[in-house]
Amino acid sequence: MRLLHTMLRVGDLDTSIRFYTDVLGMQLLRRKDFPDGRFTLAFLGYGDESANTVLELTHNWDTSTYNLGDAYGHIAIGVEDVYAACERIRSSGGKVVREPGPMKHGSTVLAFVEDPDGYKIELLSDN
């Protein structure tokens, strides 16, 4: 078994795709409209779906915003240098909501950024 993907519902698919590709450096792997169901699926990631877990963005055509609720936590992405990643994200127009630094009660370096829909993404140092 392996984890295939995580799905997020987004209000503006093109804005979300731009964030995940231009700001976080993912690739748009595939996108498909389902006119009868009035939704579009877009799959993004850092490598081919056959070998990598990817992110599925679902856009329901008749819904522009979602209540994120209090059960969602975050998506985590490993980066070589959290400080440099935050600078790249900020310079690309991304929003850093927790500046890089050691986690509370620990030494792991992390930061949090937020996507256009308000979903939190944790950046963790790979080393």
DRENTORKOL-3810 file (N, C-alpha, C; in nm, 4 decimals):
REM DRENTORKOL-3810
@n.u->0.0841; n.v->-0.1180; n.w->0.0000; ca.u->0.0000; ca.v->0.0000; ca.w->0.0000; c.u->0.0886; c.v->0.1243; c.w->0.0000
@n.u->0.0325; n.v->0.2324; n.w->-0.0543; ca.u->0.1010; ca.v->0.3614; ca.w->-0.0472; c.u->-0.0036; c.v->0.4721; c.w->-0.0533
@n.u->0.0294; n.v->0.5848; n.w->0.0014; ca.u->-0.0582; ca.v->0.7008; ca.w->-0.0021; c.u->-0.0556; c.v->0.7592; c.w->-0.1427
@n.u->-0.1728; n.v->0.7735; n.w->-0.2070; ca.u->-0.1798; ca.v->0.8215; ca.w->-0.3451; c.u->-0.1889; c.v->0.9734; c.w->-0.3544
@n.u->-0.2870; n.v->1.0313; n.w->-0.2843; ca.u->-0.3043; ca.v->1.1762; ca.w->-0.2903; c.u->-0.3827; c.v->1.2271; c.w->-0.1702
@n.u->-0.3759; n.v->1.3580; n.w->-0.1523; ca.u->-0.4583; ca.v->1.4308; ca.w->-0.0566; c.u->-0.5425; c.v->1.5274; c.w->-0.1377
@n.u->-0.6702; n.v->1.5440; n.w->-0.1030; ca.u->-0.7591; ca.v->1.6300; ca.w->-0.1790; c.u->-0.7995; c.v->1.7523; c.w->-0.0969
@n.u->-0.7958; n.v->1.8681; n.w->-0.1625; ca.u->-0.8452; ca.v->1.9928; ca.w->-0.1048; c.u->-0.9493; c.v->2.0511; c.w->-0.1995
@n.u->-1.0576; n.v->2.1034; n.w->-0.1440; ca.u->-1.1566; ca.v->2.1752; ca.w->-0.2250; c.u->-1.1141; c.v->2.3215; c.w->-0.2295
@n.u->-1.1140; n.v->2.3791; n.w->-0.3487; ca.u->-1.0680; ca.v->2.5163; ca.w->-0.3654; c.u->-1.1748; c.v->2.6001; c.w->-0.4342
@n.u->-1.1740; n.v->2.7298; n.w->-0.4029; ca.u->-1.2736; ca.v->2.8210; ca.w->-0.4574; c.u->-1.2404; c.v->2.8729; c.w->-0.5964
@n.u->-1.1123; n.v->2.8956; n.w->-0.6247; ca.u->-1.0689; ca.v->2.9460; ca.w->-0.7548; c.u->-0.9546; c.v->2.8565; c.w->-0.8009
@n.u->-0.9847; n.v->2.7652; n.w->-0.8915; ca.u->-0.8880; ca.v->2.6633; ca.w->-0.9310; c.u->-0.7628; c.v->2.7235; c.w->-0.9946
@n.u->-0.7786; n.v->2.8198; n.w->-1.0832; ca.u->-0.6619; ca.v->2.8772; ca.w->-1.1501; c.u->-0.5691; c.v->2.9474; c.w->-1.0512
@n.u->-0.6257; n.v->3.0196; n.w->-0.9552; ca.u->-0.5449; ca.v->3.0860; ca.w->-0.8529; c.u->-0.4714; c.v->2.9823; c.w->-0.7688
@n.u->-0.5393; n.v->2.8745; n.w->-0.7326; ca.u->-0.4761; ca.v->2.7697; ca.w->-0.6527; c.u->-0.3662; c.v->2.6984; c.w->-0.7307
@n.u->-0.3912; n.v->2.6689; n.w->-0.8576; ca.u->-0.2881; ca.v->2.6050; ca.w->-0.9396; c.u->-0.1653; c.v->2.6952; c.w->-0.9495
@n.u->-0.1860; n.v->2.8251; n.w->-0.9711; ca.u->-0.0728; ca.v->2.9184; ca.w->-0.9769; c.u->0.0055; c.v->2.9169; c.w->-0.8464
@n.u->-0.0635; n.v->2.9138; n.w->-0.7313; ca.u->0.0046; ca.v->2.9107; ca.w->-0.6022; c.u->0.0905; c.v->2.7851; c.w->-0.5894
@n.u->0.0324; n.v->2.6697; n.w->-0.6136; ca.u->0.1049; ca.v->2.5445; ca.w->-0.5931; c.u->0.2163; c.v->2.5244; c.w->-0.6958
@n.u->0.2029; n.v->2.5808; n.w->-0.8171; ca.u->0.3090; ca.v->2.5663; ca.w->-0.9170; c.u->0.4117; c.v->2.6792; c.w->-0.9050
@n.u->0.3673; n.v->2.8049; n.w->-0.9085; ca.u->0.4599; ca.v->2.9185; ca.w->-0.9090; c.u->0.5233; c.v->2.9445; c.w->-0.7724
@n.u->0.4481; n.v->2.9278; n.w->-0.6655; ca.u->0.4990; ca.v->2.9601; ca.w->-0.5320; c.u->0.5645; c.v->2.8390; c.w->-0.4656
@n.u->0.5009; n.v->2.7214; n.w->-0.4757; ca.u->0.5558; ca.v->2.6026; ca.w->-0.4085; c.u->0.6321; c.v->2.5095; c.w->-0.5024
@n.u->0.6355; n.v->2.5393; n.w->-0.6309; ca.u->0.7194; ca.v->2.4649; ca.w->-0.7233; c.u->0.6680; c.v->2.3289; c.w->-0.7669
@n.u->0.5393; n.v->2.3018; n.w->-0.7474; ca.u->0.4824; ca.v->2.1747; ca.w->-0.7943; c.u->0.4591; c.v->2.1824; c.w->-0.9446
@n.u->0.4322; n.v->2.0681; n.w->-1.0044; ca.u->0.3964; ca.v->2.0607; ca.w->-1.1457; c.u->0.2497; c.v->2.0214; c.w->-1.1556
@n.u->0.1786; n.v->2.0815; n.w->-1.2522; ca.u->0.0431; ca.v->2.0373; ca.w->-1.2825; c.u->0.0563; c.v->1.9089; c.w->-1.3620
@n.u->0.0124; n.v->1.7981; n.w->-1.3051; ca.u->0.0282; ca.v->1.6667; ca.w->-1.3670; c.u->-0.0871; c.v->1.6329; c.w->-1.4606
@n.u->-0.2075; n.v->1.6689; n.w->-1.4193; ca.u->-0.3243; ca.v->1.6461; ca.w->-1.5051; c.u->-0.4408; c.v->1.7272; c.w->-1.4513
@n.u->-0.5325; n.v->1.7557; n.w->-1.5420; ca.u->-0.6519; ca.v->1.8349; ca.w->-1.5079; c.u->-0.7654; c.v->1.7838; c.w->-1.5938
@n.u->-0.8839; n.v->1.7657; n.w->-1.5326; ca.u->-0.9976; ca.v->1.7160; ca.w->-1.6100; c.u->-1.1268; c.v->1.7789; c.w->-1.5596
@n.u->-1.2073; n.v->1.8257; n.w->-1.6532; ca.u->-1.3403; ca.v->1.8792; ca.w->-1.6237; c.u->-1.4417; c.v->1.7650; c.w->-1.6280
@n.u->-1.5391; n.v->1.7735; n.w->-1.5397; ca.u->-1.6510; ca.v->1.6793; ca.w->-1.5358; c.u->-1.7799; c.v->1.7617; c.w->-1.5459
@n.u->-1.8183; n.v->1.8006; n.w->-1.6698; ca.u->-1.9331; ca.v->1.8902; ca.w->-1.6888; c.u->-2.0628; c.v->1.8374; c.w->-1.6276
@n.u->-2.0897; n.v->1.7082; n.w->-1.6370; ca.u->-2.2143; ca.v->1.6548; ca.w->-1.5813; c.u->-2.2188; c.v->1.6699; c.w->-1.4292
@n.u->-2.1039; n.v->1.6626; n.w->-1.3646; ca.u->-2.0979; ca.v->1.6797; ca.w->-1.2195; c.u->-2.0659; c.v->1.8218; c.w->-1.1772
@n.u->-2.0339; n.v->1.9091; n.w->-1.2741; ca.u->-2.0015; ca.v->2.0494; ca.w->-1.2512; c.u->-1.8825; c.v->2.0653; c.w->-1.1567
@n.u->-1.7746; n.v->1.9898; n.w->-1.1857; ca.u->-1.6518; ca.v->2.0044; ca.w->-1.1082; c.u->-1.5311; c.v->1.9753; c.w->-1.1962
@n.u->-1.4148; n.v->2.0204; n.w->-1.1483; ca.u->-1.2870; ca.v->1.9964; ca.w->-1.2152; c.u->-1.1893; c.v->1.9413; c.w->-1.1131
@n.u->-1.1080; n.v->1.8445; n.w->-1.1557; ca.u->-1.0016; ca.v->1.7900; ca.w->-1.0718; c.u->-0.8678; c.v->1.8271; c.w->-1.1340
@n.u->-0.7747; n.v->1.8712; n.w->-1.0505; ca.u->-0.6381; ca.v->1.8989; ca.w->-1.0945; c.u->-0.5441; c.v->1.8283; c.w->-0.9980
@n.u->-0.4468; n.v->1.7582; n.w->-1.0526; ca.u->-0.3499; ca.v->1.6850; ca.w->-0.9713; c.u->-0.2129; c.v->1.7505; c.w->-0.9883
@n.u->-0.1488; n.v->1.7824; n.w->-0.8751; ca.u->-0.0197; ca.v->1.8499; ca.w->-0.8754; c.u->0.0768; c.v->1.7747; c.w->-0.7862
@n.u->0.2047; n.v->1.7901; n.w->-0.8129; ca.u->0.3027; ca.v->1.7256; ca.w->-0.7272; c.u->0.4439; c.v->1.7552; c.w->-0.7690
@n.u->0.5373; n.v->1.6892; n.w->-0.6995; ca.u->0.6800; ca.v->1.7063; ca.w->-0.7249; c.u->0.7366; c.v->1.5926; c.w->-0.8090
@n.u->0.6516; n.v->1.5080; n.w->-0.8599; ca.u->0.6947; ca.v->1.3982; ca.w->-0.9438; c.u->0.5745; c.v->1.3200; c.w->-0.9914
@n.u->0.5980; n.v->1.2284; n.w->-1.0820; ca.u->0.4931; ca.v->1.1474; ca.w->-1.1414; c.u->0.4104; c.v->1.0741; c.w->-1.0362
@n.u->0.2816; n.v->1.0641; n.w->-1.0618; ca.u->0.1897; ca.v->0.9976; ca.w->-0.9678; c.u->0.2216; c.v->0.8506; c.w->-0.9453
@n.u->0.2896; n.v->0.7871; n.w->-1.0392; ca.u->0.3191; ca.v->0.6447; ca.w->-1.0244; c.u->0.4174; c.v->0.6189; c.w->-0.9109
@n.u->0.4937; n.v->0.7219; n.w->-0.8724; ca.u->0.5950; ca.v->0.7020; ca.w->-0.7686; c.u->0.5865; c.v->0.8028; c.w->-0.6542
@n.u->0.4990; n.v->0.9021; n.w->-0.6648; ca.u->0.4926; ca.v->1.0089; ca.w->-0.5657; c.u->0.3493; c.v->1.0328; c.w->-0.5194
@n.u->0.3350; n.v->1.0708; n.w->-0.3949; ca.u->0.2060; ca.v->1.1169; ca.w->-0.3439; c.u->0.1829; c.v->1.2565; c.w->-0.3993
@n.u->0.0609; n.v->1.2852; n.w->-0.4427; ca.u->0.0313; ca.v->1.4136; ca.w->-0.5057; c.u->-0.0853; c.v->1.4818; c.w->-0.4349
@n.u->-0.1119; n.v->1.6031; n.w->-0.4781; ca.u->-0.2204; ca.v->1.6837; ca.w->-0.4239; c.u->-0.3301; c.v->1.6941; c.w->-0.5287
@n.u->-0.4523; n.v->1.6600; n.w->-0.4899; ca.u->-0.5685; ca.v->1.6758; ca.w->-0.5780; c.u->-0.6431; c.v->1.8007; c.w->-0.5354
@n.u->-0.6622; n.v->1.8934; n.w->-0.6291; ca.u->-0.7446; ca.v->2.0111; ca.w->-0.6048; c.u->-0.8781; c.v->1.9875; c.w->-0.6733
@n.u->-0.9855; n.v->1.9999; n.w->-0.5973; ca.u->-1.1207; ca.v->1.9827; ca.w->-0.6510; c.u->-1.1892; c.v->2.1183; c.w->-0.6533
@n.u->-1.2376; n.v->2.1565; n.w->-0.7711; ca.u->-1.3132; ca.v->2.2809; ca.w->-0.7834; c.u->-1.4561; c.v->2.2472; c.w->-0.8232
@n.u->-1.5481; n.v->2.2680; n.w->-0.7308; ca.u->-1.6912; ca.v->2.2538; ca.w->-0.7588; c.u->-1.7364; c.v->2.3864; c.w->-0.8189
@n.u->-1.7844; n.v->2.3821; n.w->-0.9422; ca.u->-1.8089; ca.v->2.5028; ca.w->-1.0193; c.u->-1.9045; c.v->2.6009; c.w->-0.9525
@n.u->-1.9929; n.v->2.5531; n.w->-0.8703; ca.u->-2.0934; ca.v->2.6410; ca.w->-0.8099; c.u->-2.0568; c.v->2.6852; c.w->-0.6681
@n.u->-1.9333; n.v->2.6593; n.w->-0.6240; ca.u->-1.8911; ca.v->2.6950; ca.w->-0.4887; c.u->-1.7619; c.v->2.7745; c.w->-0.4955
@n.u->-1.7623; n.v->2.8958; n.w->-0.4403; ca.u->-1.6427; ca.v->2.9801; ca.w->-0.4480; c.u->-1.5649; c.v->2.9863; c.w->-0.3165
@n.u->-1.6273; n.v->2.9467; n.w->-0.2048; ca.u->-1.5566; ca.v->2.9472; ca.w->-0.0766; c.u->-1.6030; c.v->2.8291; c.w->0.0080
@n.u->-1.5155; n.v->2.7893; n.w->0.0987; ca.u->-1.5455; ca.v->2.6791; ca.w->0.1901; c.u->-1.5115; c.v->2.7203; c.w->0.3325
@n.u->-1.5835; n.v->2.6637; n.w->0.4273; ca.u->-1.5497; ca.v->2.6771; ca.w->0.5679; c.u->-1.4486; c.v->2.5668; c.w->0.5972
@n.u->-1.3269; n.v->2.6038; n.w->0.6356; ca.u->-1.2218; ca.v->2.5049; ca.w->0.6553; c.u->-1.2440; c.v->2.4183; c.w->0.7785
@n.u->-1.3257; n.v->2.4641; n.w->0.8711; ca.u->-1.3528; ca.v->2.3832; ca.w->0.9897; c.u->-1.2347; c.v->2.3793; c.w->1.0842
@n.u->-1.2484; n.v->2.3043; n.w->1.1908; ca.u->-1.1404; ca.v->2.2989; ca.w->1.2893; c.u->-1.0742; c.v->2.1609; c.w->1.2971
@n.u->-1.1067; n.v->2.0704; n.w->1.2058; ca.u->-1.0450; ca.v->1.9380; ca.w->1.2060; c.u->-0.9219; c.v->1.9324; c.w->1.1161
@n.u->-0.9176; n.v->2.0156; n.w->1.0142; ca.u->-0.8035; ca.v->2.0156; ca.w->0.9223; c.u->-0.6807; c.v->2.0691; c.w->0.9946
@n.u->-0.5668; n.v->2.0058; n.w->0.9718; ca.u->-0.4415; ca.v->2.0520; ca.w->1.0312; c.u->-0.3560; c.v->2.1211; c.w->0.9272
@n.u->-0.2805; n.v->2.0439; n.w->0.8503; ca.u->-0.1935; ca.v->2.1022; ca.w->0.7494; c.u->-0.1377; c.v->1.9931; c.w->0.6587
@n.u->-0.0784; n.v->2.0371; n.w->0.5494; ca.u->0.0002; ca.v->1.9525; ca.w->0.4607; c.u->0.1454; c.v->1.9838; c.w->0.4942
@n.u->0.2332; n.v->1.8850; n.w->0.4960; ca.u->0.3750; ca.v->1.9085; ca.w->0.5237; c.u->0.4578; c.v->1.8822; c.w->0.3984
@n.u->0.5529; n.v->1.9719; n.w->0.3741; ca.u->0.6439; ca.v->1.9591; ca.w->0.2607; c.u->0.7864; c.v->1.9696; c.w->0.3142
@n.u->0.8703; n.v->1.8748; n.w->0.2770; ca.u->1.0111; ca.v->1.8790; ca.w->0.3146; c.u->1.0879; c.v->1.9698; c.w->0.2208
@n.u->1.1696; n.v->2.0573; n.w->0.2777; ca.u->1.2529; ca.v->2.1492; ca.w->0.1999; c.u->1.3958; c.v->2.1425; c.w->0.2528
@n.u->1.4906; n.v->2.1751; n.w->0.1679; ca.u->1.6305; ca.v->2.1707; ca.w->0.2091; c.u->1.6611; c.v->2.2781; c.w->0.3128
@n.u->1.6096; n.v->2.3992; n.w->0.2912; ca.u->1.6378; ca.v->2.5130; ca.w->0.3792; c.u->1.5074; c.v->2.5901; c.w->0.4007
@n.u->1.4515; n.v->2.5798; n.w->0.5197; ca.u->1.3219; ca.v->2.6433; ca.w->0.5499; c.u->1.3309; c.v->2.7949; c.w->0.5350
@n.u->1.4398; n.v->2.8542; n.w->0.5806; ca.u->1.4559; ca.v->2.9995; ca.w->0.5720; c.u->1.4570; c.v->3.0454; c.w->0.4261
@n.u->1.5347; n.v->2.9784; n.w->0.3414; ca.u->1.5419; ca.v->3.0143; ca.w->0.1993; c.u->1.4083; c.v->2.9891; c.w->0.1299
@n.u->1.3406; n.v->2.8796; n.w->0.1655; ca.u->1.2103; ca.v->2.8493; ca.w->0.1057; c.u->1.1101; c.v->2.9595; c.w->0.1372
@n.u->1.1102; n.v->3.0077; n.w->0.2598; ca.u->1.0168; ca.v->3.1155; ca.w->0.2966; c.u->1.0468; c.v->3.2433; c.w->0.2190
@n.u->1.1737; n.v->3.2731; n.w->0.1980; ca.u->1.2085; ca.v->3.3915; ca.w->0.1196; c.u->1.1602; c.v->3.3772; c.w->-0.0241
@n.u->1.1790; n.v->3.2591; n.w->-0.0838; ca.u->1.1312; ca.v->3.2353; ca.w->-0.2210; c.u->0.9788; c.v->3.2474; c.w->-0.2273
@n.u->0.9114; n.v->3.1881; n.w->-0.1295; ca.u->0.7649; ca.v->3.1920; ca.w->-0.1265; c.u->0.7160; c.v->3.3351; c.w->-0.1110
@n.u->0.7753; n.v->3.4080; n.w->-0.0196; ca.u->0.7361; ca.v->3.5476; ca.w->0.0033; c.u->0.7602; c.v->3.6310; c.w->-0.1230
@n.u->0.8747; n.v->3.6128; n.w->-0.1889; ca.u->0.9053; ca.v->3.6920; ca.w->-0.3086; c.u->0.8169; c.v->3.6531; c.w->-0.4274
@n.u->0.7561; n.v->3.5344; n.w->-0.4209; ca.u->0.6628; ca.v->3.4909; ca.w->-0.5255; c.u->0.5195; c.v->3.5302; c.w->-0.4944
@n.u->0.4989; n.v->3.6031; n.w->-0.3853; ca.u->0.3657; ca.v->3.6492; ca.w->-0.3497; c.u->0.2945; c.v->3.5600; c.w->-0.2500
@n.u->0.3622; n.v->3.4594; n.w->-0.1981; ca.u->0.3026; ca.v->3.3708; ca.w->-0.0982; c.u->0.2984; c.v->3.4346; c.w->0.0388
@n.u->0.2169; n.v->3.3789; n.w->0.1250; ca.u->0.1954; ca.v->3.4335; ca.w->0.2590; c.u->0.2566; c.v->3.3396; c.w->0.3635
@n.u->0.3595; n.v->3.3880; n.w->0.4329; ca.u->0.4211; ca.v->3.3133; ca.w->0.5418; c.u->0.3461; c.v->3.3509; c.w->0.6695
@n.u->0.2847; n.v->3.2528; n.w->0.7356; ca.u->0.2037; ca.v->3.2827; ca.w->0.8540; c.u->0.2721; c.v->3.2412; c.w->0.9849
@n.u->0.3805; n.v->3.1653; n.w->0.9741; ca.u->0.4642; ca.v->3.1344; ca.w->1.0908; c.u->0.6065; c.v->3.1366; c.w->1.0391
@n.u->0.6819; n.v->3.2354; n.w->1.0847; ca.u->0.8183; ca.v->3.2534; ca.w->1.0373; c.u->0.9034; c.v->3.1307; c.w->1.0694
@n.u->1.0074; n.v->3.1053; n.w->0.9901; ca.u->1.0925; ca.v->2.9893; ca.w->1.0144; c.u->1.1647; c.v->2.9972; c.w->1.1480
@n.u->1.1794; n.v->2.8823; n.w->1.2075; ca.u->1.2510; ca.v->2.8723; ca.w->1.3339; c.u->1.2238; c.v->2.7379; c.w->1.3972
@n.u->1.2900; n.v->2.7110; n.w->1.5102; ca.u->1.2700; ca.v->2.5827; ca.w->1.5770; c.u->1.1274; c.v->2.5690; c.w->1.6303
@n.u->1.0781; n.v->2.4460; n.w->1.6271; ca.u->0.9452; ca.v->2.4212; ca.w->1.6822; c.u->0.9489; c.v->2.4397; c.w->1.8336
@n.u->0.8353; n.v->2.4720; n.w->1.8901; ca.u->0.8263; ca.v->2.4857; ca.w->2.0355; c.u->0.8573; c.v->2.3508; c.w->2.0992
@n.u->0.9358; n.v->2.3542; n.w->2.2022; ca.u->0.9723; ca.v->2.2335; ca.w->2.2787; c.u->1.0518; c.v->2.1340; c.w->2.1962
@n.u->1.1221; n.v->2.1803; n.w->2.0926; ca.u->1.2008; ca.v->2.0898; ca.w->2.0097; c.u->1.3028; c.v->2.1667; c.w->1.9285
@n.u->1.3713; n.v->2.0985; n.w->1.8396; ca.u->1.4751; ca.v->2.1637; ca.w->1.7604; c.u->1.4494; c.v->2.1589; c.w->1.6095
@n.u->1.3450; n.v->2.0906; n.w->1.5664; ca.u->1.3136; ca.v->2.0826; ca.w->1.4235; c.u->1.2805; c.v->2.2219; c.w->1.3710
@n.u->1.3443; n.v->2.2614; n.w->1.2614; ca.u->1.3179; ca.v->2.3917; ca.w->1.2000; c.u->1.1973; c.v->2.3778; c.w->1.1083
@n.u->1.1010; n.v->2.4683; n.w->1.1263; ca.u->0.9792; ca.v->2.4648; ca.w->1.0464; c.u->0.9252; c.v->2.6045; c.w->1.0249
@n.u->0.8288; n.v->2.6147; n.w->0.9355; ca.u->0.7547; ca.v->2.7382; ca.w->0.9094; c.u->0.6195; c.v->2.6967; c.w->0.8536
@n.u->0.5263; n.v->2.7902; n.w->0.8502; ca.u->0.3965; ca.v->2.7651; ca.w->0.7890; c.u->0.3658; c.v->2.8741; c.w->0.6876
@n.u->0.3097; n.v->2.8319; n.w->0.5736; ca.u->0.2588; ca.v->2.9237; ca.w->0.4735; c.u->0.1111; c.v->2.8913; c.w->0.4537
@n.u->0.0423; n.v->2.9818; n.w->0.3857; ca.u->-0.1015; ca.v->2.9645; ca.w->0.3659; c.u->-0.1322; c.v->2.9764; c.w->0.2174
@n.u->-0.2175; n.v->2.8869; n.w->0.1679; ca.u->-0.2548; ca.v->2.8934; ca.w->0.0258; c.u->-0.3693; c.v->2.9926; c.w->0.0077
@n.u->-0.4128; n.v->3.0190; n.w->-0.1156; ca.u->-0.5176; ca.v->3.1192; ca.w->-0.1391; c.u->-0.6501; c.v->3.0904; c.w->-0.0697
@n.u->-0.6775; n.v->2.9641; n.w->-0.0360; ca.u->-0.8025; ca.v->2.9307; ca.w->0.0328; c.u->-0.7871; c.v->2.9281; c.w->0.1841
@n.u->-0.6667; n.v->2.9521; n.w->0.2345; ca.u->-0.6434; ca.v->2.9527; ca.w->0.3787; c.u->-0.5911; c.v->2.8216; c.w->0.4346
@n.u->-0.5657; n.v->2.7233; n.w->0.3486; ca.u->-0.5088; ca.v->2.5978; ca.w->0.3964; c.u->-0.3646; c.v->2.6207; c.w->0.4397
@n.u->-0.3258; n.v->2.5606; n.w->0.5508; ca.u->-0.1900; ca.v->2.5744; ca.w->0.6026; c.u->-0.1002; c.v->2.4656; c.w->0.5438
@n.u->0.0223; n.v->2.5072; n.w->0.5099; ca.u->0.1237; ca.v->2.4168; ca.w->0.4593; c.u->0.2465; c.v->2.4335; c.w->0.5480
@n.u->0.2901; n.v->2.3249; n.w->0.6093; ca.u->0.4083; ca.v->2.3273; ca.w->0.6943; c.u->0.5312; c.v->2.2974; c.w->0.6098
@n.u->0.6350; n.v->2.3752; n.w->0.6279; ca.u->0.7628; ca.v->2.3509; ca.w->0.5631; c.u->0.8561; c.v->2.2966; c.w->0.6689
@n.u->0.9130; n.v->2.1784; n.w->0.6434; ca.u->1.0031; ca.v->2.1132; ca.w->0.7375; c.u->1.1400; c.v->2.0952; c.w->0.6738
@n.u->1.2428; n.v->2.1179; n.w->0.7518; ca.u->1.3783; ca.v->2.0977; ca.w->0.7045; c.u->1.4023; c.v->1.9505; c.w->0.6781
@n.u->1.4543; n.v->1.9183; n.w->0.5574; ca.u->1.4853; ca.v->1.7798; ca.w->0.5204; c.u->1.6034; c.v->1.7243; c.w->0.5990
@n.u->1.6899; n.v->1.8110; n.w->0.6482; ca.u->1.8102; ca.v->1.7602; ca.w->0.7142; c.u->1.8043; c.v->1.7706; c.w->0.8641
END
